[in-house]
C-alpha cells in the first residue's frame, strides 16, 4: 500500500513535469488523486506546480471540504471540477488539468480533436471533444464537463485548457501528454496541407487492437452504439454520438472535417 506521503511526492513530480513541459504557466493547473471513497489529495491554489513539495498538498472530502491543509495552503479553486469527475466516473483515481499550448489553442478556436491521423491517438484517446465554456471555480465547468464524462477520458475546456483522468496519476498525466502531442501534430500537418486521415476500415483495426489490449477507460471502440450493434464504430463525431443511438451518431465525418479545416485555415490567416 502506497503511503499518503508517497502519493504527495508523486503529485509534486507530475506537477514538475507539466510545468517543465510548458503545459502550465505561473500558478496554473491542478492535480488530484483519490485515496479513498471520501478522501482526495489535491494541489493548492496560488502555487506554481513546478515548485511544490509534499507539505503543499491538501486533503479534501468528496464535497471538496478541507480535511487537511498546512498553513496558508488551500485546495485548488477548481476542485469542484475534479469532484464531479470522481462522482460520475467511479473508475477514475486521478485527474489532471493543465493549459498545454496546442491543445488549448484548439479549445480557444472551438475545434475538437477528432480527426484520426495517428494510431496512438486513435487507440489511446479516441476523440477529444470540447466542453462548453464555464467560469473558473464555479459549478459552470463541472456542469459543462459532466455530459462528456461517461464517453471520453479527455476533454478540452472551451477557452480554458484540457482535462484528463484515468485509473492512476501517471496514466492521467500520460493522457495529457498524448492530447498535447496529438494537437501539435494536427496543427502542424494542417500548416503543411490537408492531414490524411485513416479510413473506416483502418480505424476499426485500431479499435480492435485497443479491445484486445483491454485498455481501461471510456472509448468509442467500446461505447459507440454502432459497435454495440456489431457494426463499425464511428470516429470523428466530436461527441455527438454520446452512446445514444445510431441516428444521433454522426458517423459520416466529412462535414465535420470540412468545418474543422475551415476554422484552422481562418486562424492561420490571422
LINURJO-V261069 format. One line per field, one symbol per residue. ss: DSSP state (A for helix, B for strand, O for the rest). phi: phi as a letter, one per 30 degrees, with the letter a starting at -180 (. if undefined). burial: + if it has 24 or more other ideal C-beta (glycine too) atoms within 12 Angstrom, else -. A space follows every 10 residues. Layout:
ss->???
phi->???
burial->???
This chain:
ss->OOOAAAAAAA AAAAAAAAAA OOOOOOOOOB BBBBBBOOBB BBOBOOOOOO OOOAAAOBBB OOOOOBBBOO OOOOBOOOAA AAAAAAAAOO OOOBBBBBOO AAAAAAAAAO OOBOOOOOAA AAAAOOOBBB BOOOOOOOAA AAAAAAAAAO OOOBBBBOOO BBBBBBOOAA AAAAAAAAAA AAAAAAAAAA AAOOOOOOOA AAAAAAAAAA AAAOOOOOOA AAAOAAAAOO OOOOOOOOOO OOOOOAAAOO OOOAAAAAAA AAAAAAAAAO
phi->.ddedddddd ddddeddddd chdbbhcdia bbbdcadbbb cbdddibddd bdbedddcbb cdciddcaad hddbeedcde dddddddcbe ddcabbbbbe dddddddddi cdcbddbbed ddddcibbdc dedbdeicdd dedddedcdd bbcabdcehb lbbbaadadd dddeddeddd dedddddddd ddlcedcddd dddddddddd dddiddjcad dccedddddi cddcajdijd dhicaddccd ddcedddddd eddddddddd
burial->------++-+ +++++++++- +-++---+++ +++++---++ +++++-++++ -+-+-+++++ -+-+---++- --++++++++ +++++++++- -+++++++++ +++++++-++ ++++++++-- ++++++++++ ++-+-+---- ++-+++-+++ ++++++++-+ +++++++++- ++++++++++ +++++++--+ ----+-+--+ --++-++--+ ----+-++++ +++++++--- -+++++++++ +++-----++ +-+--++--+ +-++------
